[in-house]
Amino acid sequence: ASPSGTMGRFTVWDYVVFAAMLLVSAVIGIYYAFAGGGQKTSKDFLMGGRSMSALPVALSLTASFMSAVTVLGTPAEIYRYGAIFCIFAITYGLVVLCSAEIFLPVFYKLGITSTYEYLELRFNKYLRLCGTALFIIQTASKPQSCSTLYTGIVIYAPALALNQVTGFDLWGAVVATGVVCTFYCTLGGLKAVVWTDVFQVGIMVAGFSSVIIRAVVVQEGIGRIVNDSYYGGRLNFWDFNPNPLQRHTFWTIVIGGTFTWTGIYGVNQSQVQRYIACKSRFHAKLSLYINLVGLWAILACAALCGLALYSIYKDCDPWTAKQVSALDQLMPYLVLDILHDFPGLPGLFVASAYSGTLSTVSSSINALAAVTVEDLVKPYFRSLSEKKLSWISMGMSLFYGGVCIAMAALASLMGALLQAALSIFGMVGGPLLGLFALGILCSFANGIGAFVGLVSGFVISLWVGIGSQIYPPLPERTKPLYLSTAGCNISSGNLTSTENPLTTVFNTPTAERPALADNWYSLSYLYFSTLGTLTTVVVGIIISLLTGGLKQNTDRKFLLTKEDFLSNFSRSKSKTEVLNSKRFTMAAEGTDNPAFSHIEMDVASNQNKVNGLHI
């Protein structure tokens, strides 16, 4: 059943490697707690003093984008459904292009810390509070949209999968990961988050590489892996079926995936907070494009692991043979199968999975602290000093870290109900993207139209989302590929068959399915965000036009303009200019925000500017 004929277990060296990863992460947090005089202001803590360079930010974006779901789930996805998942490489390019050219210029020139601050400046404070509240409670079906609920899951789920296969201590890993992550987030702020991500992305690549190299050796060359994958139907890259009900086709991945991930890269606080912390707009934009290379590299590694999985187990599928109880246990199973003779390497793989967990959770904790301080504390307690705000930011990081650990414990008790909750909360991303798109791209969009559009998009998204959970798509929509057990010779299993809550769905007999179940509720999950975004934008435009949107005068600094695009190529705005610029204050209808200290908002000088914008 396995290449080696025997299955290993974790050794002391594997635990040493895992502990070393946690220790280095903690040390980075301690260093940035005191480096440069410590975290003197909330901007130092939440934004790294707006002094970050492109390369570390790019690696940080890559690390948090690729969580333990990527390390454990993507290879299993390719093993089960084929390499069509690799079409996401095109999607990532479109997402980065949209984020860098549409959303980044507007967010960066405003000098904001919370993306939801933009909603008050462009519309009103009620929409800002809506956006903030949705982010804090939001949990997405993808890890990079994570917040309080999802962070608990992203800690618990890989621990459960690894425990069932390797015997790796479940709650020891959960608590250690949560505590270390909270520790360096609370002490070191954004700089600690970014630099630990840089370290952790290296661990992720090393873990993937060890598996790929050993698999190539076991299979006597990459040619055999590719050949097995071809004849097993796994190289199904090009499926141009336009049917929106099909789970993965070229069109669902490119169109639906672009909307889904732009909602994360373009407007989600966890991602935006880091690239607008760069020392210039050039560095911010460059960080996104360098990150794109990282996304492609990680995707390639995960795809190779998935194809290696199939090549090795093409004649004896461990999942069908009940050697693992869930698909996300296949990678740990493979690691112990082919790397058990190399002490420390299984531990390196576990460290790579948990590096994804740490990077995702730390980004979430820092982002949650930022929106809480910027959107819920500063507007209502204007007399607080920067030092006090810095301490409050640290306190919020500590609080949210504790919540994440508590949510991980809760995840172990909720079972199938949790999967439904995760997907339903994930419907928030599309309407929020539509709300920001309205503000940035439509000068006539007003607060009434934006609010009605947001509610409409949210209702439509919840409708299809809840329906898809109650009546999941039939197998012909998901198109799982054939798995064989013809070559198995297994006398007894050695794995605990505890059900993973993230692989459980509600199963409804076909006879009970209503008419909507096989069309509307069977819509590809990648189109959920697309549907929410388009509904929000279309309804928002119509309502704005009906409520006098064309009569309002919208300040051009809140819109994407031609000057924004041209100024993206300028590297002239130095850190010194930014720090020495005069603070920008809004007119009576806006918010007097001390965070607006960016050089581009210094409207006192009109030299080389058009309407407050650099050209």
KATAJO-V366293 format. One record per pair of residues at least 4 apart in sequence whose ideal C-beta (glycine too) atoms are under 7 Angstrom apart, sorted by sequence separation. I is the first residue (numbers start at 1). J is the second residue. D is the distance in whole Angstrom. If there is no record, write none. Layout:
I&J&D, I&J&D
//
This chain:
10&14&5, 12&16&6, 13&17&7, 14&18&7, 15&19&6, 16&20&6, 17&21&7, 18&22&7, 19&23&6, 20&24&6, 21&25&7, 22&26&6, 23&27&6, 24&28&7, 25&29&7, 26&30&7, 27&31&6, 28&32&7, 29&33&6, 31&35&6, 34&38&5, 40&44&5, 42&46&6, 43&47&5, 48&52&5, 52&56&6, 53&57&7, 54&58&6, 55&59&7, 56&60&6, 57&61&6, 58&62&7, 59&63&6, 60&64&6, 61&65&6, 62&66&6, 66&70&4, 68&72&6, 69&73&4, 70&74&5, 72&76&7, 73&77&6, 74&78&7, 75&79&6, 76&80&6, 77&81&6, 78&82&6, 81&85&7, 87&91&7, 88&92&6, 90&94&7, 91&95&6, 92&96&6, 93&97&6, 94&98&6, 95&99&6, 96&100&6, 97&101&6, 98&102&5, 99&103&5, 100&104&5, 103&107&6, 104&108&6, 105&109&6, 106&110&7, 113&117&7, 117&121&7, 118&122&6, 119&123&6, 120&124&6, 123&127&5, 125&129&6, 126&130&6, 127&131&6, 128&132&6, 129&133&6, 130&134&6, 131&135&6, 132&136&6, 133&137&6, 134&138&5, 146&150&4, 147&151&7, 150&154&6, 151&155&7, 152&156&6, 153&157&5, 155&159&7, 156&160&6, 157&161&7, 158&162&6, 159&163&6, 160&164&6, 161&165&7, 162&166&5, 163&167&7, 169&173&6, 170&174&6, 171&175&6, 172&176&6, 173&177&6, 174&178&6, 175&179&6, 176&180&6, 177&181&6, 178&182&6, 179&183&6, 180&184&7, 181&185&6, 182&186&6, 183&187&6, 184&188&5, 188&192&2, 190&194&6, 191&195&6, 192&196&6, 193&197&6, 194&198&7, 195&199&7, 196&200&6, 197&201&6, 199&203&7, 200&204&6, 201&205&7, 202&206&6, 203&207&6, 204&208&6, 205&209&6, 206&210&6, 207&211&7, 208&212&6, 209&213&6, 210&214&6, 211&215&6, 212&216&6, 213&217&7, 214&218&6, 215&219&6, 220&224&6, 222&226&6, 223&227&6, 224&228&6, 225&229&6, 226&230&6, 227&231&7, 228&232&6, 248&252&6, 249&253&7, 250&254&6, 251&255&5, 252&256&5, 253&257&5, 254&258&6, 256&260&6, 257&261&6, 258&262&6, 259&263&7, 261&265&6, 262&266&4, 263&267&6, 264&268&5, 268&272&6, 269&273&5, 272&276&6, 273&277&6, 279&283&6, 281&285&6, 282&286&6, 283&287&6, 285&289&7, 286&290&6, 287&291&6, 288&292&7, 290&294&7, 291&295&6, 292&296&7, 293&297&6, 294&298&6, 295&299&6, 296&300&6, 297&301&7, 298&302&6, 299&303&6, 300&304&6, 301&305&7, 302&306&6, 303&307&6, 304&308&6, 305&309&6, 306&310&7, 307&311&6, 308&312&6, 309&313&6, 310&314&6, 313&317&6, 317&321&6, 325&329&7, 329&333&6, 330&334&6, 331&335&6, 332&336&7, 333&337&6, 334&338&6, 335&339&5, 336&340&5, 344&348&6, 345&349&7, 346&350&7, 347&351&6, 348&352&6, 349&353&7, 350&354&6, 351&355&6, 353&357&7, 354&358&6, 355&359&6, 356&360&6, 357&361&6, 358&362&6, 359&363&6, 360&364&6, 361&365&6, 362&366&6, 363&367&6, 364&368&6, 365&369&6, 366&370&6, 367&371&7, 368&372&6, 369&373&6, 370&374&6, 371&375&5, 372&376&5, 373&377&5, 374&378&6, 375&379&7, 377&381&6, 384&388&5, 385&389&7, 386&390&6, 387&391&7, 388&392&6, 389&393&6, 390&394&7, 391&395&6, 392&396&6, 393&397&7, 394&398&7, 395&399&6, 396&400&6, 397&401&6, 398&402&7, 399&403&7, 400&404&6, 401&405&7, 402&406&6, 403&407&6, 404&408&7, 405&409&7, 406&410&6, 407&411&6, 410&414&6, 414&418&4, 417&421&6, 418&422&6, 419&423&7, 420&424&6, 421&425&6, 422&426&6, 428&432&6, 429&433&6, 430&434&6, 431&435&6, 432&436&7, 433&437&6, 434&438&6, 435&439&7, 436&440&6, 437&441&5, 438&442&5, 445&449&5, 446&450&7, 447&451&6, 448&452&6, 449&453&6, 450&454&6, 451&455&6, 452&456&6, 453&457&6, 454&458&6, 455&459&6, 456&460&6, 457&461&6, 458&462&6, 459&463&6, 460&464&7, 461&465&6, 462&466&6, 463&467&6, 464&468&6, 465&469&7, 466&470&6, 467&471&6, 468&472&6, 473&477&4, 508&512&6, 513&517&4, 516&520&4, 517&521&5, 518&522&5, 523&527&5, 527&531&6, 528&532&7, 529&533&6, 530&534&6, 531&535&6, 532&536&6, 533&537&6, 534&538&6, 535&539&6, 536&540&6, 537&541&6, 538&542&7, 539&543&6, 540&544&6, 541&545&6, 542&546&6, 543&547&6, 545&549&6, 548&552&7, 554&558&6, 560&564&6, 562&566&6, 563&567&6, 564&568&7, 573&577&6, 575&579&6, 576&580&6, 577&581&6, 586&590&3, 609&613&6, 2&7&7, 10&15&7, 33&38&6, 39&44&5, 44&49&5, 52&57&5, 78&83&6, 99&104&6, 107&112&6, 112&117&4, 120&125&5, 140&145&3, 146&151&5, 163&168&5, 168&173&6, 187&192&7, 216&221&6, 219&224&5, 229&234&4, 230&235&5, 241&246&5, 248&253&6, 263&268&7, 267&272&7, 278&283&4, 313&318&6, 316&321&6, 318&323&4, 319&324&5, 324&329&4, 372&377&6, 373&378&6, 384&389&5, 445&450&6, 473&478&6, 475&480&6, 499&504&6, 508&513&6, 513&518&6, 516&521&5, 517&522&7, 544&549&3, 545&550&7, 554&559&6, 556&561&6, 573&578&7, 586&591&6, 596&601&5, 609&614&6, 610&615&6, 39&45&4, 43&49&6, 112&118&6, 140&146&7, 162&168&5, 216&222&5, 219&225&5, 229&235&5, 246&252&6, 265&271&5, 278&284&4, 318&324&5, 324&330&6, 339&345&4, 340&346&7, 439&445&6, 586&592&6, 608&614&7, 43&50&7, 78&85&6, 138&145&6, 139&146&7, 143&150&7, 163&170&4, 185&192&7, 264&271&6, 339&346&5, 411&418&6, 438&445&4, 585&592&5, 586&593&7, 608&615&7, 77&85&5, 107&115&6, 110&118&7, 119&127&4, 120&128&4, 139&147&6, 146&154&6, 184&192&5, 185&193&6, 241&249&5, 244&252&7, 276&284&6, 319&327&6, 119&128&4, 138&147&5, 216&225&7, 240&249&7, 242&251&6, 275&284&5, 278&287&6, 324&333&5, 603&612&5, 137&147&7, 139&149&4, 140&150&6, 160&170&6, 239&249&5, 240&250&5, 323&333&7, 336&346&6, 74&85&7, 107&118&7, 110&121&7, 117&128&7, 136&147&6, 137&148&7, 139&150&4, 143&154&5, 159&170&5, 239&250&6, 319&330&7, 335&346&5, 378&389&7, 439&450&7, 583&594&6, 116&128&5, 119&131&5, 135&147&6, 136&148&6, 184&196&6, 238&250&6, 275&287&5, 318&330&6, 438&450&5, 584&596&4, 275&288&6, 583&596&6, 159&173&5, 335&349&5, 583&597&5, 600&614&6, 116&131&4, 159&174&5, 318&333&5, 377&392&6, 435&450&6, 438&453&6, 116&132&5, 373&389&6, 581&597&6, 581&598&6, 584&601&3, 156&174&6, 435&453&7, 581&599&4, 584&602&7, 116&135&7, 155&174&6, 373&392&6, 434&453&6, 435&454&5, 584&603&7, 373&393&5, 578&598&6, 582&602&5, 309&330&6, 578&599&5, 581&602&4, 155&177&6, 312&334&7, 577&599&5, 582&604&6, 155&178&6, 373&396&6, 431&454&5, 434&457&5, 369&393&5, 372&396&5, 309&334&6, 305&331&7, 431&457&3, 573&599&6, 369&396&4, 430&457&6, 431&458&5, 369&397&5, 431&461&6, 366&397&7, 369&400&6, 430&461&6, 365&397&5, 368&400&5, 472&505&5, 427&461&4, 472&506&7, 365&400&5, 427&462&5, 365&401&6, 470&506&6, 469&506&6, 471&508&6, 424&462&7, 427&465&4, 470&508&7, 365&404&7, 424&465&5, 423&465&6, 424&466&6, 471&513&6, 361&404&6, 570&614&7, 424&469&7, 477&522&5, 423&469&6, 471&517&4, 563&610&6, 567&614&5, 567&615&6, 420&469&4, 467&516&6, 473&522&4, 564&613&7, 566&615&6, 471&521&5, 563&613&5, 563&614&7, 561&613&6, 563&615&5, 467&520&7, 468&521&5, 467&521&4, 556&611&5, 557&612&5, 464&520&6, 557&613&6, 464&521&7, 556&613&7, 464&523&6, 465&528&6, 464&528&6, 47&113&6, 46&113&6, 461&528&6, 464&531&6, 461&531&6, 460&531&6, 461&532&4, 460&532&6, 234&307&6, 69&143&5, 457&532&4, 460&535&5, 67&143&4, 234&310&5, 457&533&7, 229&307&5, 232&310&6, 457&535&4, 65&144&5, 456&535&5, 457&536&3, 64&144&6, 194&274&6, 456&536&7, 229&310&6, 225&307&5, 228&310&6, 229&311&6, 232&314&6, 419&501&7, 454&536&6, 225&308&5, 228&311&4, 418&501&5, 419&502&6, 453&536&4, 456&539&4, 453&537&7, 416&501&7, 419&504&6, 68&154&6, 72&158&6, 225&311&4, 228&314&6, 415&501&5, 419&505&6, 420&506&7, 453&539&4, 67&154&6, 190&277&6, 224&311&6, 414&501&6, 452&539&6, 453&540&3, 416&504&4, 452&540&7, 72&161&6, 212&301&7, 415&504&7, 68&158&4, 411&501&7, 416&506&7, 450&540&5, 453&543&7, 449&540&4, 452&543&5, 212&304&5, 219&311&5, 449&541&7, 201&294&7, 208&301&4, 212&305&6, 215&308&4, 219&312&7, 270&363&5, 273&366&7, 204&298&7, 211&305&6, 218&312&7, 270&364&6, 273&367&5, 449&543&4, 445&540&6, 448&543&6, 449&544&3, 205&301&7, 212&308&7, 433&529&7, 437&533&7, 445&541&7, 208&305&6, 215&312&7, 270&367&4, 273&370&6, 269&367&4, 430&528&6, 434&532&6, 438&536&7, 446&544&5, 449&547&6, 430&529&4, 434&533&4, 438&537&6, 442&541&6, 445&544&5, 448&547&5, 429&529&5, 430&530&7, 433&533&5, 437&537&6, 444&544&6, 449&549&6, 269&370&6, 427&528&6, 430&531&6, 431&532&4, 435&536&6, 444&545&7, 446&547&6, 269&371&6, 430&532&3, 434&536&3, 438&540&5, 430&533&4, 434&537&5, 446&549&5, 445&549&6, 427&532&6, 431&536&5, 444&549&4, 434&540&7, 444&550&5, 446&552&6, 444&552&7, 443&554&5, 443&559&6, 142&260&7, 145&264&5, 439&558&7, 440&559&6, 441&560&6, 144&264&5, 218&338&5, 440&560&5, 142&264&7, 145&268&6, 211&334&7, 215&338&6, 146&270&7, 211&335&6, 214&338&5, 214&339&6, 144&270&7, 144&271&7, 210&339&7, 60&193&7, 64&197&6, 71&204&7, 60&194&4, 63&197&4, 135&269&6, 210&345&5, 57&194&6, 60&197&4, 63&200&5, 56&194&5, 59&197&6, 60&198&6, 63&201&4, 66&204&7, 210&348&6, 211&349&6, 56&195&6, 59&198&5, 62&201&6, 210&349&7, 48&189&7, 63&204&7, 207&348&5, 48&190&4, 52&194&6, 56&198&5, 59&201&5, 206&348&6, 207&349&4, 46&189&6, 47&190&6, 48&191&5, 45&189&4, 46&190&6, 207&351&7, 208&352&7, 44&189&7, 45&190&7, 207&352&3, 48&194&7, 206&352&7, 203&351&5, 204&352&5, 203&352&5, 39&189&5, 87&237&7, 82&233&6, 83&234&6, 86&237&6, 204&355&5, 82&234&5, 83&235&5, 84&236&5, 115&267&6, 203&355&4, 204&356&6, 83&236&6, 84&237&6, 22&176&6, 26&180&5, 29&183&6, 33&187&4, 82&236&4, 83&237&6, 115&269&5, 25&180&6, 29&184&2, 33&188&5, 84&239&6, 114&269&6, 200&355&4, 10&166&5, 28&184&6, 32&188&3, 78&234&7, 9&166&7, 10&167&6, 26&183&6, 30&187&6, 32&189&7, 115&272&5, 9&167&5, 10&168&6, 22&180&5, 26&184&6, 29&187&5, 200&358&6, 25&184&6, 29&188&4, 32&191&4, 165&324&6, 200&359&5, 28&188&7, 32&192&4, 164&325&7, 91&253&6, 196&358&7, 197&359&5, 29&192&4, 32&195&7, 85&248&7, 87&250&6, 91&254&6, 95&258&6, 99&262&6, 103&266&4, 320&483&5, 28&192&6, 84&248&5, 90&254&6, 94&258&5, 98&262&5, 102&266&7, 103&267&6, 165&329&5, 321&485&5, 88&253&6, 107&272&6, 161&326&7, 164&329&6, 264&429&7, 267&432&6, 320&485&5, 87&253&4, 91&257&4, 95&261&4, 99&265&4, 166&332&5, 196&362&7, 263&429&4, 267&433&6, 317&483&4, 28&195&5, 29&196&7, 81&248&7, 87&254&7, 91&258&5, 95&262&5, 99&266&4, 161&328&5, 165&332&4, 263&430&6, 266&433&7, 317&484&6, 321&488&5, 323&490&7, 28&196&5, 98&266&6, 108&276&5, 161&329&5, 165&333&5, 317&485&6, 88&257&6, 96&265&7, 107&276&5, 193&362&5, 260&429&7, 263&432&6, 267&436&4, 315&484&6, 316&485&6, 321&490&6, 91&261&6, 95&265&5, 162&332&5, 166&336&6, 193&363&6, 263&433&4, 314&484&7, 323&493&6, 325&495&7, 25&196&5, 28&199&7, 104&275&7, 161&332&6, 165&336&7, 259&430&7, 262&433&6, 315&486&6, 316&487&5, 322&493&6, 324&495&6, 315&487&3, 316&488&4, 323&495&6, 325&497&4, 328&500&7, 108&281&5, 193&366&5, 325&498&6, 25&199&7, 259&433&7, 325&499&6, 326&500&4, 24&199&6, 322&497&7, 325&500&7, 328&503&7, 108&284&6, 190&366&6, 327&503&7, 177&354&6, 181&358&5, 185&362&5, 326&503&4, 104&284&6, 166&346&7, 177&357&6, 181&361&5, 185&365&5, 104&285&6, 177&358&6, 181&362&5, 185&366&6, 21&203&6, 168&350&6, 182&365&7, 104&288&7, 181&365&7, 100&285&5, 100&288&5, 162&350&6, 99&288&6, 100&289&7, 162&353&7, 96&288&5, 96&289&6, 96&291&7, 158&353&5, 96&292&5, 158&354&7, 93&292&6, 158&357&6, 92&292&6, 155&357&6, 92&295&5, 154&357&6, 92&296&7, 64&270&7, 154&360&5, 155&361&6, 89&296&6, 154&361&6, 186&394&5, 61&271&6, 89&299&6, 151&361&5, 88&299&6, 186&397&4, 185&397&5, 186&398&5, 379&591&7, 61&274&6, 86&299&7, 151&364&5, 60&274&6, 61&275&7, 146&360&6, 3&218&5, 186&401&7, 144&360&7, 182&398&6, 185&401&6, 57&274&5, 86&303&5, 143&360&5, 147&364&6, 57&275&6, 146&364&5, 182&401&3, 83&303&6, 148&368&7, 181&401&6, 182&402&7, 57&278&6, 147&368&6, 178&401&7, 54&278&6, 83&307&7, 52&277&5, 78&303&6, 52&278&5, 53&279&7, 61&287&7, 178&404&6, 247&473&7, 50&277&6, 52&279&6, 75&302&5, 79&306&5, 178&405&4, 51&279&5, 70&298&6, 74&302&4, 78&306&3, 48&277&5, 50&279&6, 54&283&4, 58&287&4, 62&291&5, 77&306&7, 78&307&7, 47&277&4, 53&283&6, 57&287&4, 61&291&4, 65&295&6, 75&305&4, 79&309&4, 175&405&7, 178&408&6, 247&477&6, 75&306&4, 79&310&5, 246&477&6, 247&478&5, 54&286&4, 58&290&4, 62&294&3, 66&298&5, 70&302&6, 74&306&7, 136&368&6, 245&477&6, 247&479&7, 54&287&4, 58&291&4, 62&295&6, 75&309&6, 174&408&5, 55&290&6, 59&294&6, 136&371&7, 54&290&6, 58&294&6, 62&298&7, 135&371&6, 132&371&5, 132&375&4, 132&376&7, 80&327&6, 128&375&6, 234&481&7, 233&481&5, 155&404&6, 76&327&4, 79&330&6, 76&328&6, 148&400&7, 152&404&5, 156&408&4, 151&404&4, 155&408&4, 76&330&5, 152&406&7, 73&328&5, 76&331&7, 116&371&6, 148&403&5, 152&407&2, 156&411&4, 72&328&5, 75&331&5, 114&370&6, 151&407&6, 152&408&4, 156&412&6, 113&370&6, 114&371&5, 117&374&6, 117&375&7, 149&407&6, 152&410&6, 153&411&5, 72&331&5, 116&375&6, 148&407&6, 152&411&5, 71&331&7, 114&374&4, 113&374&5, 114&375&5, 260&526&6, 263&529&6, 256&524&6, 153&422&7, 257&526&5, 260&529&4, 256&526&3, 259&529&5, 256&527&4, 259&530&4, 150&422&7, 252&524&4, 253&526&7, 245&519&7, 252&526&5, 256&530&5, 259&533&5, 252&527&6, 255&530&7, 149&425&6, 245&522&5, 247&524&5, 245&523&6, 246&524&6, 244&523&6, 245&524&7, 244&524&6, 71&352&6, 72&353&6, 141&422&6, 71&353&4, 141&423&5, 139&422&5, 244&527&6, 285&568&6, 145&429&6, 68&353&5, 71&356&5, 140&425&7, 141&426&4, 68&354&7, 70&356&6, 139&425&4, 140&426&4, 138&425&6, 139&426&7, 281&568&6, 68&356&4, 282&570&7, 67&356&4, 68&357&5, 140&429&6, 282&571&4, 66&356&6, 67&357&6, 138&428&5, 280&571&6, 281&573&6, 67&360&4, 280&573&5, 134&428&5, 280&574&7, 64&359&4, 63&359&4, 64&360&5, 279&575&4, 134&432&6, 64&363&4, 131&432&6, 3&312&6, 1&316&4, 123&439&7, 122&439&4, 1&321&7, 46&366&7, 119&439&7, 127&447&7, 118&439&7, 46&369&7, 124&447&5, 127&450&6, 46&370&5, 123&447&4, 127&451&6, 130&454&7, 17&344&5, 46&373&7, 123&450&5, 8&336&5, 7&336&6, 14&343&7, 18&347&5, 7&337&6, 13&343&4, 14&344&6, 17&347&3, 21&351&4, 165&495&6, 13&344&4, 16&347&7, 17&348&5, 42&373&6, 164&495&6, 8&340&2, 11&343&5, 14&346&5, 15&347&6, 18&350&5, 164&496&5, 4&337&6, 7&340&7, 14&347&3, 18&351&5, 21&354&7, 25&358&6, 103&436&7, 3&337&6, 4&338&7, 13&347&6, 17&351&6, 21&355&7, 106&440&5, 164&498&6, 2&337&5, 3&338&6, 4&340&7, 10&346&6, 14&350&7, 103&440&7, 102&440&7, 161&500&6, 160&500&6, 42&386&6, 41&386&4, 45&390&5, 157&502&5, 44&390&7, 40&387&7, 42&389&4, 46&393&6, 42&390&5, 45&393&5, 41&390&6, 45&394&7, 153&502&7, 40&390&7, 39&390&5, 42&393&5, 141&525&7, 81&479&7, 81&480&6, 82&481&6, 80&480&6, 81&481&6, 80&481&7, 122&558&5, 121&558&6, 110&557&7, 109&557&7, 106&558&7, 106&560&6, 105&560&6, 102&560&6, 106&564&7, 105&564&4, 105&568&6, 101&565&7, 121&586&7, 121&590&6, 121&591&7, 120&591&6, 117&593&7, 113&595&5, 112&595&6, 111&595&6, 111&596&5, 110&596&7, 111&597&6, 1&488&5, 7&494&6, 111&598&3, 1&489&6, 1&490&5, 109&598&7, 111&601&6, 109&600&4, 110&601&7, 109&613&7, 51&575&6, 50&578&6
//
